[in-house]
Amino acid sequence: MDTNNDDLYQLAHAYGTAGRRQDFARVMKQMMARRENSFMPAGNIAIAYAGMGERDLAFHWLDLALEDHSESLLLLKVEPAFDPIRSDPRFATVLRRVNLAP
């Protein structure tokens, strides 16, 4: 079965929030291979890491998403997948950088 980018990051996020580290790592490996060989938005990778609770990696990939103009940033303020990192002060900084801060 061929999975698209949305399927992969949502699956990785789900595995992360469920604490299924091995499954998360397996899907992340697929996502990184896709990023290297074809296309995988940095914002999708940020969401996956947010679900796993990997805040530093989530913010690293959010920075890359800003550089890439990743469309996932359009929903940054309301996307529930970012809830695990929303309380981090860096999140407010990212919101300001995309002009979504109040």
C-alpha positions, 0 to 999 in steps of 0.5 A, a space after each residue: 500500500 502506498 501511503 501519502 505524506 499526510 497518512 505518514 505524519 498522522 500515523 507518526 503523530 498517533 504513534 507518538 501520542 500513544 507512546 509507541 516509540 518503535 512504531 514512531 521510529 519506523 514511520 519517521 524513517 519512512 518520512 525522512 527517506 521521503 524527505 531526502 528522496 522526493 518530498 516531505 514537508 518540514 511542517 509534517 515532520 514537526 507535527 510528528 515530533 510534537 506528538 512524540 513529545 520531542 519538543 526540541 526536534 519539533 521546534 527545529 522542524 518548525 524552523 525549517 517549515 518557516 524556511 520552506 513556507 510549509 502550508 502546515 503553518 497556516 493552521 499552526 494556531 488551531 491545529 490540535 496536533 501542536 497542542 503538546 508544544 503549545 505551552 512552550 514559549 518558543 511556540 509564541 515566537 513561531 506564531 509571531 514569525 508567521 504573523 499569527 500572534 494576537 
